Amino acid sequence: MSPPDRKEDQVRRLLEGPRPVVPAGLAASAAARGDRLLRRRRTLRRVGWALLAAAAVAFAVWASLTRPWEVPPSGVSPPLEGW
């Protein structure tokens, strides 16, 4: 007998045997847990989008105040000629 046949026989014996009793409130508790997980994911997604929007606004304000695209003024004055 090869190993896959042995495993198949074990699975068949498990499926043909008696099934365990399921607790009465299992479906309700699973549904409640699923609702909590969905609410948590939705809240985290909203908080993430809000943080992203706040970061974009903060970047826009910073960029408009500091204007990083402009060349900074030179610290050295040009030579004076014609005196």
Secondary structure per residue as TSV (DSSP state, phi and psi in degrees):
chain	resnum	aa	ss	phi	psi
A	1	M	-	360.0	129.6
A	2	S	-	-85.9	159.9
A	3	P	H	-56.6	-40.7
A	4	P	H	-62.7	-34.6
A	5	D	H	-66.6	-38.5
A	6	R	H	-63.4	-43.8
A	7	K	H	-65.8	-39.5
A	8	E	H	-62.8	-40.3
A	9	D	H	-64.5	-39.8
A	10	Q	H	-64.0	-41.3
A	11	V	H	-65.5	-41.7
A	12	R	H	-62.0	-42.1
A	13	R	H	-63.3	-40.2
A	14	L	H	-65.1	-39.9
A	15	L	H	-73.0	-30.0
A	16	E	H	-81.3	-18.1
A	17	G	S	-74.9	-178.8
A	18	P	-	-69.1	143.4
A	19	R	-	-91.4	144.1
A	20	P	-	-70.5	155.8
A	21	V	-	-78.9	132.3
A	22	V	-	-90.8	133.5
A	23	P	-	-59.3	150.8
A	24	A	T	-64.9	-41.2
A	25	G	T	-94.8	16.8
A	26	L	H	-64.6	-44.8
A	27	A	H	-65.4	-42.3
A	28	A	H	-65.8	-42.1
A	29	S	H	-69.0	-35.5
A	30	A	H	-66.1	-40.2
A	31	A	H	-66.1	-40.2
A	32	A	H	-65.4	-40.9
A	33	R	H	-64.9	-40.8
A	34	G	H	-62.6	-40.2
A	35	D	H	-62.8	-42.4
A	36	R	H	-62.6	-43.1
A	37	L	H	-63.6	-41.5
A	38	L	H	-65.1	-42.3
A	39	R	H	-62.5	-42.0
A	40	R	H	-63.7	-44.9
A	41	R	H	-62.9	-42.4
A	42	R	H	-63.2	-43.5
A	43	T	H	-64.2	-45.2
A	44	L	H	-63.4	-37.7
A	45	R	H	-64.7	-43.5
A	46	R	H	-64.8	-42.0
A	47	V	H	-63.7	-40.6
A	48	G	H	-62.0	-44.6
A	49	W	H	-65.2	-38.7
A	50	A	H	-64.4	-41.4
A	51	L	H	-65.0	-39.9
A	52	L	H	-63.6	-42.5
A	53	A	H	-65.1	-41.8
A	54	A	H	-64.1	-38.9
A	55	A	H	-65.7	-39.6
A	56	A	H	-65.3	-41.4
A	57	V	H	-65.7	-43.7
A	58	A	H	-62.0	-40.6
A	59	F	H	-64.8	-42.5
A	60	A	H	-63.5	-41.5
A	61	V	H	-65.3	-45.5
A	62	W	H	-60.2	-45.9
A	63	A	H	-65.3	-36.6
A	64	S	H	-72.0	-28.1
A	65	L	H	-83.2	-41.7
A	66	T	H	-93.3	-20.0
A	67	R	-	46.3	68.0
A	68	P	T	-67.5	-11.9
A	69	W	T	-83.0	-14.1
A	70	E	S	-84.9	148.8
A	71	V	-	-75.4	130.3
A	72	P	-	-69.0	152.1
A	73	P	-	-64.6	146.7
A	74	S	-	-73.5	143.2
A	75	G	S	-85.6	-10.3
A	76	V	S	-108.9	130.7
A	77	S	-	-82.9	151.3
A	78	P	-	-68.6	153.5
A	79	P	-	-65.6	142.2
A	80	L	-	-86.7	124.0
A	81	E	-	-125.1	152.9
A	82	G	-	89.8	23.3
A	83	W	-	-86.6	360.0
